[in-house]
Amino acid sequence: GFPHVLYNILEVEAPEVITWTSTGRAFGIQDMPRFRTQVLPTHFKHDKFSSFQRQLNLYGFRKIVRGKEAGGYMHKDFQRGRADLLPHVRRGHMPPCPPQYERKIYGSGG
């Protein structure tokens, strides 16, 4: 499912395109054009960032809006080196949202 694919992307794709944050508790997209043209079609059979954002929302990911990881995306059970937690990242499961995160991920993306 989506969480496993996303975890794999973070393991195999170039860190200058998408990478874990320094804490390993979030990830950030560093190069949006390359993410759209190279990563999305390879792993999801589309190049629409809006579809990727929709999946993040459905699985309870949050966009970080404050702090050193601002702009990144997080889910409490999606962490670098913790593939064992992936079964807890479930569709429709919305964990509590601390104030430094947006409840939903919004953006302007194709």
PAVEX-815880 format. One record per residue: residue number from 1; z, y, x of N, C-alpha, C, O in turn. Coordinates in pm, 1 decimal. Each point is the difference from the previous one (the first is absolute). Last residue first. Layout:
% PAVEX-815880
<num:NUM	nZ:Z	nY:Y	nX:X	caZ:Z	caY:Y	caX:X	cZ:Z	cY:Y	cX:X	oZ:Z	oY:Y	oX:X>
...
//
This chain:
% PAVEX-815880
<num:110	nZ:-947.6	nY:2001.3	nX:-40.1	caZ:-111.4	caY:-56.9	caX:-70.2	cZ:26.1	cY:-131.1	cX:-52.6	oZ:-87.5	oY:-60.0	oX:-62.5>
<num:109	nZ:463.1	nY:441.1	nX:132.0	caZ:-72.2	caY:-98.0	caX:79.4	cZ:-100.3	cY:-71.6	cX:-85.2	oZ:26.4	oY:-33.8	oX:-115.4>
<num:108	nZ:402.9	nY:388.3	nX:117.6	caZ:-140.6	caY:19.1	caX:-31.2	cZ:-76.2	cY:-94.7	cX:89.7	oZ:-21.2	oY:27.9	oX:118.0>
<num:107	nZ:536.4	nY:-94.0	nX:-316.4	caZ:-83.4	caY:53.7	caX:105.2	cZ:-139.8	cY:22.4	cX:-48.8	oZ:-38.0	oY:-41.1	oX:-109.7>
<num:106	nZ:585.3	nY:-180.6	nX:17.6	caZ:-114.6	caY:73.2	caX:-54.2	cZ:-84.6	cY:47.8	cX:116.3	oZ:49.1	oY:13.9	oX:112.0>
<num:105	nZ:374.6	nY:-375.5	nX:-240.6	caZ:-87.2	caY:49.0	caX:105.6	cZ:-120.2	cY:65.0	cX:-66.2	oZ:-74.7	oY:-64.3	oX:-73.7>
<num:104	nZ:601.8	nY:11.8	nX:-114.2	caZ:-136.1	caY:-54.1	caX:-5.7	cZ:-80.6	cY:61.6	cX:113.2	oZ:32.0	oY:108.6	oX:48.5>
<num:103	nZ:418.7	nY:-6.0	nX:-49.1	caZ:6.4	caY:-121.2	caX:-80.9	cZ:-137.2	cY:-66.5	cX:-9.2	oZ:-9.9	oY:-122.4	oX:8.3>
<num:102	nZ:166.4	nY:409.6	nX:418.8	caZ:-57.2	caY:23.7	caX:-131.5	cZ:5.7	cY:-130.9	cX:-76.4	oZ:-18.9	oY:-106.9	oX:57.9>
<num:101	nZ:376.0	nY:236.4	nX:336.8	caZ:-124.3	caY:-67.6	caX:-34.3	cZ:-48.9	cY:47.2	cX:-135.7	oZ:78.9	oY:37.1	oX:-86.8>
<num:100	nZ:341.2	nY:87.3	nX:293.3	caZ:-101.7	caY:38.4	caX:97.0	cZ:-135.5	cY:-65.9	cX:-26.2	oZ:-94.3	oY:18.9	oX:76.8>
<num:99	nZ:504.5	nY:-98.4	nX:-346.1	caZ:-62.2	caY:130.8	caX:-19.7	cZ:-107.3	cY:38.0	cX:100.9	oZ:-81.7	oY:87.4	oX:-29.3>
<num:98	nZ:175.3	nY:-609.5	nX:-120.1	caZ:79.4	caY:106.8	caX:61.0	cZ:-74.4	cY:134.0	cX:-6.2	oZ:-121.9	oY:1.2	oX:-16.9>
<num:97	nZ:69.4	nY:-440.4	nX:-308.5	caZ:-74.9	caY:93.8	caX:82.7	cZ:91.8	cY:108.5	cX:56.5	oZ:43.7	oY:87.6	oX:-74.7>
<num:96	nZ:-28.0	nY:-643.6	nX:-119.8	caZ:50.5	caY:137.2	caX:-11.0	cZ:-66.0	cY:91.0	cX:102.8	oZ:-34.4	oY:-43.5	oX:109.9>
<num:95	nZ:-264.2	nY:-370.9	nX:-241.4	caZ:135.7	caY:17.4	caX:51.1	cZ:47.5	cY:144.2	cX:-19.5	oZ:-82.1	oY:89.0	oX:-22.5>
<num:94	nZ:-290.2	nY:-395.7	nX:-237.4	caZ:23.3	caY:135.8	caX:47.7	cZ:143.9	cY:15.1	cX:48.5	oZ:90.9	oY:16.8	oX:-81.3>
<num:93	nZ:-500.1	nY:-400.5	nX:-48.6	caZ:142.0	caY:10.8	caX:36.8	cZ:23.0	cY:136.2	cX:63.7	oZ:-51.4	oY:27.4	oX:108.5>
<num:92	nZ:-381.8	nY:-206.0	nX:-247.3	caZ:78.9	caY:46.6	caX:-112.5	cZ:147.1	cY:15.1	cX:28.2	oZ:76.2	oY:38.8	oX:-88.5>
<num:91	nZ:-326.8	nY:-355.8	nX:410.9	caZ:-70.5	caY:90.2	caX:-90.6	cZ:90.6	cY:36.6	cX:-117.4	oZ:63.5	oY:-86.3	oX:-60.7>
<num:90	nZ:155.6	nY:-53.4	nX:533.4	caZ:-66.5	caY:-57.7	caX:-117.1	cZ:-64.2	cY:108.0	cX:-85.5	oZ:48.4	oY:112.9	oX:-8.3>
<num:89	nZ:215.6	nY:-250.5	nX:480.6	caZ:-88.8	caY:111.3	caX:-35.4	cZ:-88.7	cY:-51.2	cX:-113.0	oZ:-104.2	oY:-61.4	oX:22.8>
<num:88	nZ:403.9	nY:-233.2	nX:185.3	caZ:77.0	caY:94.9	caX:-81.3	cZ:-82.0	cY:122.8	cX:-39.5	oZ:42.6	oY:78.5	oX:-84.8>
<num:87	nZ:-206.8	nY:-430.7	nX:378.5	caZ:10.8	caY:-48.5	caX:-138.5	cZ:77.8	cY:93.6	cX:-92.3	oZ:-12.8	oY:-8.6	oX:-122.1>
<num:86	nZ:-26.8	nY:110.9	nX:600.0	caZ:-117.4	caY:27.5	caX:-83.8	cZ:8.5	cY:-57.4	cX:-141.4	oZ:-49.4	oY:64.3	oX:-92.6>
<num:85	nZ:359.5	nY:-104.0	nX:490.7	caZ:36.2	caY:82.8	caX:-115.9	cZ:-115.7	cY:19.9	cX:-98.1	oZ:21.7	oY:45.3	oX:-112.4>
<num:84	nZ:-58.6	nY:-279.5	nX:537.8	caZ:82.8	caY:-79.4	caX:-90.7	cZ:40.0	cY:78.1	cX:-125.7	oZ:36.4	oY:-60.5	oX:-100.9>
<num:83	nZ:-267.6	nY:250.7	nX:478.1	caZ:-90.1	caY:-63.1	caX:-97.1	cZ:78.1	cY:-84.1	cX:-100.5	oZ:-48.9	oY:-26.6	oX:-109.8>
<num:82	nZ:172.8	nY:376.8	nX:480.9	caZ:76.4	caY:-66.0	caX:-106.1	cZ:-93.6	cY:-54.5	cX:-108.1	oZ:14.4	oY:32.8	oX:-117.8>
<num:81	nZ:-133.8	nY:245.8	nX:512.0	caZ:71.9	caY:-115.9	caX:51.4	cZ:78.5	cY:-77.4	cX:-103.8	oZ:73.7	oY:-92.2	oX:35.1>
<num:80	nZ:-188.2	nY:576.8	nX:-177.9	caZ:-60.0	caY:-62.1	caX:118.4	cZ:87.8	cY:-115.1	cX:48.3	oZ:121.8	oY:13.8	oX:11.1>
<num:79	nZ:-103.9	nY:120.1	nX:-529.8	caZ:47.0	caY:47.1	caX:129.3	cZ:-67.4	cY:-76.3	cX:113.3	oZ:-28.2	oY:-119.3	oX:-10.9>
<num:78	nZ:112.3	nY:178.6	nX:-545.2	caZ:-122.8	caY:-5.8	caX:78.5	cZ:32.0	cY:62.7	cX:135.4	oZ:0.5	oY:122.2	oX:14.9>
<num:77	nZ:301.8	nY:-133.2	nX:-397.4	caZ:-22.5	caY:-137.5	caX:44.7	cZ:-131.4	cY:-17.5	cX:75.8	oZ:-48.4	oY:-112.2	oX:14.5>
<num:76	nZ:190.7	nY:537.4	nX:-202.0	caZ:118.8	caY:-49.9	caX:71.1	cZ:-18.2	cY:-141.9	cX:53.6	oZ:68.2	oY:-37.9	oX:95.1>
<num:75	nZ:-461.2	nY:390.2	nX:-126.2	caZ:60.3	caY:-86.1	caX:-101.9	cZ:115.7	cY:-66.4	cX:72.4	oZ:-15.8	oY:-44.2	oX:113.8>
<num:74	nZ:-354.6	nY:490.9	nX:-11.1	caZ:105.1	caY:-98.3	caX:25.0	cZ:33.2	cY:-79.7	cX:-125.2	oZ:-23.9	oY:41.6	oX:-113.3>
<num:73	nZ:-340.3	nY:337.3	nX:400.2	caZ:28.3	caY:-74.8	caX:-122.4	cZ:105.1	cY:-105.6	cX:30.0	oZ:-2.1	oY:-62.0	oX:106.4>
<num:72	nZ:-146.7	nY:579.5	nX:123.7	caZ:-8.3	caY:-145.4	caX:4.7	cZ:34.9	cY:-60.8	cX:-134.9	oZ:36.0	oY:70.5	oX:-94.2>
<num:71	nZ:-3.5	nY:396.4	nX:183.8	caZ:-140.6	caY:-37.7	caX:-7.3	cZ:-20.5	cY:-150.1	cX:4.8	oZ:-107.2	oY:-49.4	oX:-34.9>
<num:70	nZ:545.4	nY:239.9	nX:256.5	caZ:-70.8	caY:61.9	caX:-112.6	cZ:-149.2	cY:-31.4	cX:7.5	oZ:-60.8	oY:5.9	oX:106.8>
<num:69	nZ:452.7	nY:-127.0	nX:187.8	caZ:-102.9	caY:-94.0	caX:-44.3	cZ:-79.8	cY:54.1	cX:-118.9	oZ:-70.5	oY:-75.6	oX:-66.9>
<num:68	nZ:440.9	nY:314.7	nX:269.9	caZ:-94.6	caY:-27.9	caX:108.8	cZ:-110.8	cY:-97.1	cX:-39.6	oZ:-101.9	oY:-7.7	oX:68.6>
<num:67	nZ:328.1	nY:306.7	nX:-460.1	caZ:49.7	caY:-68.7	caX:118.6	cZ:-109.8	cY:-33.5	cX:98.7	oZ:-115.9	oY:37.3	oX:-17.8>
<num:66	nZ:19.9	nY:-0.1	nX:-517.3	caZ:82.7	caY:79.9	caX:90.0	cZ:41.1	cY:-83.9	cX:120.0	oZ:2.1	oY:-123.0	oX:-5.5>
<num:65	nZ:-280.8	nY:-50.1	nX:-345.3	caZ:-36.0	caY:141.5	caX:-9.4	cZ:83.2	cY:89.6	cX:91.6	oZ:-32.7	oY:117.4	oX:17.7>
<num:64	nZ:-167.0	nY:-656.4	nX:-108.3	caZ:110.4	caY:74.7	caX:58.7	cZ:-40.7	cY:147.0	cX:5.4	oZ:-105.2	oY:33.9	oX:54.2>
<num:63	nZ:-55.6	nY:-431.5	nX:-403.1	caZ:-46.0	caY:88.5	caX:106.8	cZ:119.2	cY:81.6	cX:47.9	oZ:74.0	oY:56.4	oX:-80.5>
<num:62	nZ:-66.9	nY:-565.8	nX:-143.6	caZ:26.0	caY:142.1	caX:-18.8	cZ:-56.4	cY:78.2	cX:117.3	oZ:1.7	oY:-46.6	oX:113.9>
<num:61	nZ:-59.2	nY:-474.2	nX:-388.4	caZ:5.9	caY:79.9	caX:122.3	cZ:20.7	cY:146.1	cX:-36.2	oZ:-39.2	oY:44.0	oX:-108.1>
<num:60	nZ:-13.6	nY:-439.3	nX:-201.8	caZ:124.3	caY:73.0	caX:21.4	cZ:13.1	cY:73.9	cX:131.4	oZ:110.8	oY:37.3	oX:38.3>
<num:59	nZ:-485.7	nY:-300.7	nX:-255.3	caZ:95.6	caY:-81.7	caX:74.8	cZ:125.9	cY:76.6	cX:40.3	oZ:81.7	oY:-51.0	oX:76.6>
<num:58	nZ:-442.1	nY:260.7	nX:-314.6	caZ:32.0	caY:-119.8	caX:-77.7	cZ:105.8	cY:-86.4	cX:67.9	oZ:78.9	oY:-66.8	oX:-66.8>
<num:57	nZ:-251.8	nY:452.8	nX:294.8	caZ:84.1	caY:34.6	caX:-115.4	cZ:45.0	cY:-123.9	cX:-75.8	oZ:117.6	oY:-13.7	oX:-33.5>
<num:56	nZ:-425.9	nY:-45.0	nX:383.1	caZ:129.6	caY:40.8	caX:54.3	cZ:96.5	cY:32.4	cX:-113.2	oZ:115.6	oY:-42.3	oX:2.7>
<num:55	nZ:-556.6	nY:-44.9	nX:-125.5	caZ:70.5	caY:-122.6	caX:39.5	cZ:137.7	cY:32.6	cX:58.7	oZ:98.3	oY:-67.8	oX:-29.9>
<num:54	nZ:-376.4	nY:428.4	nX:-70.7	caZ:41.9	caY:-64.6	caX:-125.0	cZ:77.1	cY:-128.9	cX:30.6	oZ:101.7	oY:-28.5	oX:-63.1>
<num:53	nZ:-305.6	nY:255.5	nX:420.7	caZ:120.0	caY:69.7	caX:-47.5	cZ:54.0	cY:-63.6	cX:-127.4	oZ:121.3	oY:-12.6	oX:-17.2>
<num:52	nZ:-530.7	nY:-148.6	nX:178.8	caZ:107.2	caY:-38.7	caX:91.7	cZ:131.8	cY:65.0	cX:-43.6	oZ:103.8	oY:-66.1	oX:-1.9>
<num:51	nZ:-486.8	nY:196.4	nX:-224.3	caZ:34.1	caY:-137.8	caX:-37.1	cZ:113.4	cY:-52.7	cX:87.4	oZ:88.9	oY:-70.2	oX:-48.2>
<num:50	nZ:-266.1	nY:493.6	nX:149.5	caZ:74.1	caY:6.7	caX:-126.8	cZ:39.7	cY:-139.9	cX:-47.7	oZ:107.5	oY:-16.7	oX:-57.7>
<num:49	nZ:-386.6	nY:73.8	nX:438.4	caZ:141.1	caY:20.1	caX:30.3	cZ:82.8	cY:6.1	cX:-127.7	oZ:116.3	oY:-40.3	oX:-0.2>
<num:48	nZ:-591.6	nY:-212.3	nX:89.8	caZ:62.2	caY:103.7	caX:-82.1	cZ:149.6	cY:10.6	cX:30.1	oZ:77.0	oY:-91.2	oX:-30.2>
<num:47	nZ:-453.7	nY:-216.4	nX:175.7	caZ:36.1	caY:107.7	caX:92.4	cZ:67.6	cY:115.7	cX:-73.2	oZ:-4.0	oY:114.2	oX:45.7>
<num:46	nZ:-59.2	nY:-697.4	nX:-92.8	caZ:-33.3	caY:131.5	caX:-55.1	cZ:38.6	cY:104.6	cX:104.1	oZ:69.4	oY:-30.4	oX:97.0>
<num:45	nZ:26.7	nY:-442.8	nX:-46.2	caZ:-132.8	caY:-2.0	caX:-62.7	cZ:-31.2	cY:128.1	cX:-76.5	oZ:-79.7	oY:-1.6	oX:-93.8>
<num:44	nZ:475.7	nY:-130.6	nX:383.3	caZ:11.7	caY:11.9	caX:-145.6	cZ:-132.8	cY:0.9	cX:-74.1	oZ:-0.6	oY:6.9	oX:-122.9>
<num:43	nZ:67.9	nY:-43.3	nX:616.2	caZ:113.3	caY:-73.1	caX:-56.6	cZ:6.4	cY:-0.2	cX:-152.5	oZ:63.9	oY:-87.1	oX:-59.1>
<num:42	nZ:-417.3	nY:306.7	nX:321.6	caZ:24.5	caY:-127.4	caX:67.3	cZ:104.5	cY:-83.4	cX:-73.1	oZ:-14.8	oY:-121.6	oX:-12.6>
<num:41	nZ:-93.5	nY:572.5	nX:-125.9	caZ:-105.0	caY:-97.5	caX:-34.2	cZ:22.5	cY:-137.7	cX:62.3	oZ:-39.2	oY:-101.1	oX:-58.3>
<num:40	nZ:363.7	nY:447.7	nX:161.1	caZ:-5.2	caY:-36.2	caX:-142.2	cZ:-111.4	cY:-99.6	cX:-31.2	oZ:27.3	oY:-101.6	oX:-64.0>
<num:39	nZ:6.1	nY:274.1	nX:514.8	caZ:110.1	caY:-87.9	caX:-40.3	cZ:-12.4	cY:-43.7	cX:-145.5	oZ:3.7	oY:-119.6	oX:-29.0>
<num:38	nZ:-336.3	nY:420.4	nX:225.0	caZ:12.2	caY:-124.1	caX:76.6	cZ:104.9	cY:-95.9	cX:-56.1	oZ:-26.8	oY:-119.3	oX:-15.0>
<num:37	nZ:-82.5	nY:560.6	nX:-177.4	caZ:-129.3	caY:-61.7	caX:30.2	cZ:10.3	cY:-134.3	cX:71.1	oZ:-92.2	oY:-81.1	oX:-8.6>
<num:36	nZ:485.4	nY:347.3	nX:-124.1	caZ:-88.0	caY:-18.8	caX:-116.3	cZ:-126.1	cY:-79.4	cX:33.9	oZ:-41.6	oY:-86.0	oX:-77.6>
<num:35	nZ:340.7	nY:201.7	nX:424.9	caZ:70.0	caY:-89.3	caX:-92.4	cZ:-89.9	cY:-31.2	cX:-119.2	oZ:-10.1	oY:-115.1	oX:-42.6>
<num:34	nZ:-139.1	nY:435.7	nX:350.9	caZ:-16.0	caY:-137.5	caX:49.9	cZ:70.2	cY:-100.5	cX:-90.3	oZ:-49.2	oY:-111.3	oX:-18.7>
<num:33	nZ:100.5	nY:571.5	nX:-93.4	caZ:-141.3	caY:-41.1	caX:-7.4	cZ:-22.8	cY:-143.5	cX:47.8	oZ:-71.2	oY:-75.9	oX:-65.7>
<num:32	nZ:519.7	nY:255.5	nX:99.9	caZ:-45.3	caY:-32.3	caX:-135.0	cZ:-148.5	cY:-36.6	cX:-6.6	oZ:-34.0	oY:-97.4	oX:-67.2>
<num:31	nZ:422.2	nY:77.0	nX:441.5	caZ:-140.9	caY:41.0	caX:-0.6	cZ:-61.1	cY:-41.2	cX:-133.6	oZ:-52.9	oY:-110.4	oX:-13.6>
<num:30	nZ:514.4	nY:30.9	nX:93.2	caZ:-23.0	caY:102.0	caX:102.1	cZ:-140.7	cY:57.6	cX:-5.4	oZ:-20.7	oY:116.5	oX:33.9>
<num:29	nZ:407.4	nY:-359.5	nX:-366.4	caZ:-143.7	caY:-5.0	caX:25.9	cZ:-31.6	cY:117.7	cX:90.7	oZ:18.7	oY:115.6	oX:-38.2>
<num:28	nZ:467.5	nY:-393.6	nX:-17.1	caZ:-78.6	caY:120.3	caX:-21.0	cZ:-146.2	cY:-25.0	cX:31.1	oZ:-33.6	oY:-80.8	oX:86.6>
<num:27	nZ:546.9	nY:-182.7	nX:-226.6	caZ:-125.6	caY:2.4	caX:73.4	cZ:-73.2	cY:128.7	cX:-33.1	oZ:24.0	oY:63.1	oX:-103.0>
<num:26	nZ:521.4	nY:-288.1	nX:116.6	caZ:-106.6	caY:67.2	caX:-74.6	cZ:-127.9	cY:-11.5	cX:81.7	oZ:2.7	oY:-42.3	oX:115.6>
<num:25	nZ:407.0	nY:-123.4	nX:47.9	caZ:34.4	caY:-7.9	caX:-141.9	cZ:-102.7	cY:69.2	cX:-88.9	oZ:18.1	oY:8.6	oX:-121.4>
<num:24	nZ:17.4	nY:-30.6	nX:619.5	caZ:-48.8	caY:-125.7	caX:-55.2	cZ:31.3	cY:-17.4	cX:-147.0	oZ:-21.4	oY:-108.1	oX:-55.0>
<num:23	nZ:100.0	nY:484.7	nX:386.0	caZ:112.5	caY:-80.7	caX:-48.6	cZ:-43.8	cY:-137.3	cX:-49.5	oZ:82.1	oY:-91.2	oX:-10.5>
<num:22	nZ:-402.5	nY:417.9	nX:162.9	caZ:85.1	caY:-41.5	caX:111.9	cZ:117.5	cY:-87.1	cX:-44.6	oZ:45.6	oY:-85.2	oX:76.2>
<num:21	nZ:-475.5	nY:64.1	nX:-382.9	caZ:72.7	caY:112.8	caX:56.8	cZ:92.8	cY:-53.0	cX:108.7	oZ:14.7	oY:-121.1	oX:16.0>
<num:20	nZ:-475.3	nY:-137.2	nX:-129.6	caZ:139.5	caY:10.8	caX:-40.4	cZ:57.3	cY:129.3	cX:56.7	oZ:-44.5	oY:46.5	oX:104.9>
<num:19	nZ:-486.4	nY:-60.4	nX:-187.8	caZ:105.0	caY:-55.0	caX:85.2	cZ:137.0	cY:10.9	cX:-66.2	oZ:20.8	oY:80.3	oX:-90.9>
<num:18	nZ:-609.8	nY:11.9	nX:88.9	caZ:116.4	caY:-23.8	caX:-86.8	cZ:106.4	cY:-68.3	cX:84.3	oZ:-30.1	oY:-91.3	oX:77.0>
<num:17	nZ:-338.4	nY:295.0	nX:148.3	caZ:-49.8	caY:7.8	caX:-137.8	cZ:115.8	cY:-13.8	cX:-98.6	oZ:16.8	oY:84.6	oX:-87.8>
<num:16	nZ:38.1	nY:-126.5	nX:559.8	caZ:-46.2	caY:137.4	caX:-19.6	cZ:-59.7	cY:20.2	cX:-139.2	oZ:-32.3	oY:112.5	oX:-37.9>
<num:15	nZ:185.6	nY:-541.9	nX:191.1	caZ:109.8	caY:90.0	caX:-36.4	cZ:-42.0	cY:145.8	cX:-13.3	oZ:72.0	oY:79.6	oX:-60.4>
<num:14	nZ:-381.6	nY:-525.6	nX:-38.6	caZ:29.9	caY:93.9	caX:107.7	cZ:109.6	cY:97.9	cX:-42.4	oZ:-8.4	oY:58.6	oX:-108.0>
<num:13	nZ:-2.1	nY:-546.7	nX:-124.7	caZ:-86.4	caY:117.5	caX:11.6	cZ:48.1	cY:93.8	cX:110.5	oZ:115.5	oY:-5.1	oX:42.3>
<num:12	nZ:117.6	nY:-410.3	nX:-174.9	caZ:-126.6	caY:-22.5	caX:70.4	cZ:-85.9	cY:124.4	cX:20.1	oZ:-83.6	oY:1.9	oX:90.3>
<num:11	nZ:530.9	nY:-28.8	nX:-313.6	caZ:10.3	caY:-84.1	caX:119.3	cZ:-129.6	cY:-2.0	cX:80.7	oZ:4.1	oY:-11.6	oX:122.5>
<num:10	nZ:32.1	nY:238.0	nX:-541.5	caZ:84.0	caY:69.8	caX:97.1	cZ:17.0	cY:-79.8	cX:128.7	oZ:29.2	oY:57.4	oX:104.9>
<num:9	nZ:-263.9	nY:-253.2	nX:-463.5	caZ:-74.5	caY:116.8	caX:47.7	cZ:79.9	cY:71.3	cX:109.0	oZ:-54.8	oY:37.7	oX:103.6>
<num:8	nZ:267.9	nY:-387.8	nX:-331.7	caZ:-97.5	caY:-48.3	caX:97.5	cZ:-81.8	cY:115.4	cX:58.3	oZ:-26.9	oY:2.6	oX:120.1>
<num:7	nZ:321.1	nY:95.2	nX:-470.0	caZ:77.5	caY:-36.0	caX:119.0	cZ:-94.4	cY:-46.6	cX:111.4	oZ:16.1	oY:38.0	oX:116.0>
<num:6	nZ:-207.6	nY:42.6	nX:-536.0	caZ:39.7	caY:125.0	caX:64.6	cZ:78.4	cY:-27.2	cX:128.3	oZ:-22.2	oY:66.5	oX:101.2>
<num:5	nZ:-91.4	nY:-436.1	nX:-367.1	caZ:-121.0	caY:58.7	caX:58.4	cZ:35.6	cY:127.8	cX:75.4	oZ:-45.8	oY:20.6	oX:112.3>
<num:4	nZ:388.4	nY:-225.9	nX:-354.3	caZ:-35.4	caY:-79.6	caX:117.5	cZ:-123.6	cY:56.2	cX:69.1	oZ:-6.0	oY:4.8	oX:122.9>
<num:3	nZ:147.5	nY:196.2	nX:-532.0	caZ:95.6	caY:24.3	caX:109.4	cZ:-33.2	cY:-77.2	cX:127.5	oZ:15.1	oY:52.8	oX:110.2>
<num:2	nZ:-298.4	nY:-120.9	nX:-504.8	caZ:-9.6	caY:130.9	caX:65.4	cZ:102.3	cY:19.8	cX:112.4	oZ:-39.1	oY:43.6	oX:108.3>
<num:1	nZ:-57.5	nY:-551.6	nX:-224.0	caZ:0.0	caY:119.4	caX:-80.4	cZ:0.0	cY:126.2	cX:85.0	oZ:-3.4	oY:-5.7	oX:122.9>
//
